[in-house]
Amino acid sequence: MTRPRLSLPRTATLAVLLAVLLPPLASAQFAGHNLKGDNGLLSGSQPSPGFYLLGSYYNYSSDSLRNASGGEVVLDPQQRSNLSANGFFVPMLLYVSKAKLLGADYGFLVAPGFLNKRMEVPILSVDDKSNTKLTDTYIQPVRLGWHRAKSDLLVGVGVFVPTGDYEFRGDSNAGLGMWSFEVFAGATVYFDEKKLWHFATTAFYETHTNKQDTEIRVGDLLTLEGGLGRSFLGGGANIGVAYYAQWKVTADDLSILPPDFPRPDARLLGKTRVFAAGPELTLPIATKAKLYAFANVRYLWEFGARTTLQGSTLLATLTFPLPSIALK
């Protein structure tokens, strides 16, 4: 059995974890849709042609809030305990065609998201309640992947559709109340003929429309994701160190705010940024005759945060090649 080199596709819909608008915030820093850490090893590679069903669980925890210079904002015990905790689930369908477009394998991805906890992140507290709801939906209408002797290339576009409930300054939002658009490009480079050792980086640039019923526009985001790793078990398994880095490239447009909207906290002015790194492992669940799934686990610790939370990210994903495209 030949096992494909699987690059877990983007699960950025998960980003709604920081979602929802960050209502009455003192920080005036608003979240985008992009999720930090939803790509890792082999981020610049397209999977082999076929249909894939994926399910991802995401958990982010933090007990530290950083100011514009990276110092910790001192919180009282109750506020500190409220900074942590969220988790939600995203099912995804990925299709990669055998047909070529510009010499590349064409693919598309659809990923609706379901929150199992509603996260509202005002500047110094988190309102955390169980409430499973549909959040914003992520679609990649175009994913183009090239496979070379010593590298893979991946480019595409993505759209976040505001399918989650949203009301400006609402207390039960499940979405961000805006459309987001991104372009991405990445590469995986192999260091040996057997393609065992590899390094990948993929860049995502995200822009936004105004938030529903407001003149507020979230600043553009640049995110880099990838990792250094080694394949084994015929390429079906990978182990290594994953990373991400995210910057808010342009400031939030807050030129028109409601008169009663809280003014920015001076400690949290400036554009957000954060870095993270940690281990990643992918293993096939298979017998000698049949491949059932790929199990991937990634855990990353954040550092160097500015004007945002600093914590850790856990992402666990099961990827099922559908029987209709059983791999020979």
N, C-alpha and C positions, 0 to 999 in steps of 0.2 A: 504494500500500500504506500502510495506517495502522499506525504503530508504537505499541505501548502505552507508557505511562509505567511503566517497570519499577522496582519497589522490590525490591531483592534481599532475599529473606526471611531470617529468622533462621537462623543456622547455629550456634546456641549449643552444639550437641553438641561442637563443636570445643573447647570449653572444657576438655575432659578433658586437654588438653595439660598443664595444671598439675596434672593429675589425681592421681589415684590417691591419696590420703590424705596425701601428704607424710609418709612413714613416719618412724620414730624421729626426730622432729624436735625440735630444741631450741627452735624458735620458738613452738610451740603455736599457730601460725596455719594454719588449714586452708583449702583451696581449695573454692569452690563450683563449680557447673557453668557458670555464665554466662561466656561468652567476651567479652572486651573487644574491640570493633572489628568485630563481625560484621555490623553495620549501619552505614550511612553516609548519603550523599545520598538524599533521598526516603524516609527510614526510616519516615515516617508515612503512606505510600501503599500501597494494595493494588494488585497488577497487574490487568490486564484479565482478564475471565473466560477460563478455559481450564486445560489441564494444562501444567505446566512441569517439566522434568527439569533438575536442577542438579548441578554438581560443583564443590566448593570445595577449594582447597589453602591450608593455613594454616601460617605459619612465624613463630615468636617467637624473638627472640634478645636476650640481656642479658649484660652483664658488670659490672652494678652492683647491689648489695643495699643498700637504704635502711633506716635505723632509724626509730623512732617520731617523731623530730623532723626527718626528711628527710636527715640526714647519711649519708654513705656508710660502710658497714661495711667496714673494711679486711680484705681477703682475701689469702692468699698466692697466688702465681701459678697453682698447680695448681687451687685452689678457684675462682679467677676464671675460668679457662678452662672450667671445668665448668658455669658458670652458663648458658652459651649453648646453643642448638641444639635445635630440635625441629621436626617437620613432620608433618602427617598430612592425610588425605583424607576428605571427607564427601560421599556422594551424597545427594540430597534429591528428594522428589517434592512438588510444590505443586499444589493444585487450588483454583481459584476458580470458584464457581458463578455462573450467570446469575440464579439465583433470589435473591430478596431476603429478608433476615431483619432485622426492625426497620429496614427501609429501606436496609440495607447489603448489599454483596456478601459472601456467606459463603465462607470458604475453610478448608482445613486443610493441614497440613504434616507430613511424616514424614521424619526424618533419622537413619539409623543412622550411626555413626562408625567409622572404621578407622584405628588408629594404625599408622604405619610406623616409629615409634620409641617405645620405652617410656620415659616420663618419670617418674622418681621425684625429687621435689625436697625433699630434706632441707634444713635451713636453709642450709648452706654448701657444698653440692655437688649435682651432678646425675648420676644414673646413667643413661647414655644408650646404649641398645643397640637394634639393629635387631630388630624383632619385630612383624610386622603382626598385629593382633588386633582383634576386635570390641570396641568400647568401649560406654559407655552410649548409649542411644537417646533422641533428643528428638522429642516429638510435640506439635504444636499442634492440638488437636481443634476449636478455635474461633478463627477470625480474621475479624473484621468490619471491612469498609472502606467508608467513605462518601466520595463525591466531590462537592465543592461548587464554586461558581464561582471562589472564590479560595483554597480550601484542600481538603486531603484529611485524613481522620481514620482511625485504625486502633486497634482494641482487641482483646484476646484473652487466652487463657490457654495456658500451656505446661506440659508434664510431662516430666521426665527419668526414664527407666526404667532401673534398674540392671542392664542386660544384660551389662556387662563383668565379667570375672572379678575377684573381690575377696576378699582375706583380710586381716584386720587385721594390719598390720605385715608384710604379705607382700612378697616381692621381685619378683613378676611380675604385679602388679595391672594390669588394663586399665580398670577403672572406679573409681568413688568409693565404692561400697558403701552408697549411700543413695538415696532418692527425693528429688527436688527439684520444687517447684511454683512457678510464676511467673505473675504477671499483668502485662500491659503495655498501655500506651496512648500514642499519639503523634499528631503532626500535621505536615503539610507545608503551609507557607504560601507562596502565590505573590504576587509583587510587581507583576505586570503582566498585562494581559488575555490575552496569548498564553501565559502560564505558562512563560516562559523562565527568569526568576530565581526561586529558591526557597530556603527555609530549613526544615529539619526537625529535630525532636527527638522521641525516643521514650524513655519511661522503663520499665524492667523491675525488678520487685521479686520477689526469689527467697527462698523459705524451704525448709527441709530437715527430713527425718526424722533420727532417730539413725543413726549409721553401724552397719552390720551387726555384730552380736555385741558391741556396745559401748554405753556411755551417752553417747558423744561426739556433740554436735550442732553443726554448723557455723553460724556467725552469719548473719543475714539480709544479703542484698546488694541495693544499689540501683545500677543502671547507667543512665546517660544516653548515647544515641548519636544521631548525626545529622550535619548539615553544611549548608554554604552553597554553592550551585552555580548553574550555568546549563545549560539544555538547548539542544541544537541538532540538526540533521538531523531536523527534524520531531518532536522529543521523544524520539527513539530513542537519543540520546547525551547524556551529562552530563559536566561537568567542574566541579571545585570543591575545597573544603577540608572534609574529614570530621573528626570528633572523637569522643572518648568520655571519660567520667568514671565512676569506680566507687568506691563506699564500702562498707565493711562496717558496717552500721547497728547491729547488735547483736554483742556479743562471742561467741566460741565458748564453748559450754557444756562445760567441762572439769572439772566438779565430781567426776566419778568417773573417774579414770585408773588404769591398771594400776600396781602398786607400782614396777615397773622402768621405767616410761615416763619419758623425760628431762624434767627440769623446764624451764620456759620460760627463754629467754635474755632477760635484762633489757633488752638493746638492742632487742628486737623485740616488746616488749609493746605493747598498744594495737591499735586497729582499723586495718585496711589501707585505703589510698586511693591512687588514681593517676589522672592525666589524660594525654590524648594528642591530637595533631592532626597532619594531614598531607594530601597530595593524593589525589584519587580521580578515576578516569576510567572511563566506560562507553562502549563503542562497539558498534553493531550489526554483525554479520557477515551481509551480505545482498547480493543482486543487486536489480535494479529489480523483478523479478517475485516474489522470495521472500526471506523472512527466515529465516536459519538459526539464529542464536544471538546472545546478548549476551555480550560479554567485559567483565569488570569487574576493575580492579586498584585496590587501596587500600593505602597505606603510611603508617603513623602512628608518630611519635616520642613516647615517654612523658616526662613531667616531673611534678614535684610528688609523687613517690611517697613513701609512708610505710609502714613495716613490710612491705615487699614488694620484689620485683625491679623494676628500671627498665630499659627497653630499647626495642625497636621491634617493630612488627607488620606483617607482609605477608600480605594476603589476596587471592587470585586466584580468580575464579569464572566459569564458563561456564554460561549459562542457555539451555536449548533449549525453545522452545515446541513441543510435540509435534505431529506432522503431523495428528493427528486433529482438532486445533482450529486448522488453518491460518488465519492472520489475513487477512481480506479488506481 
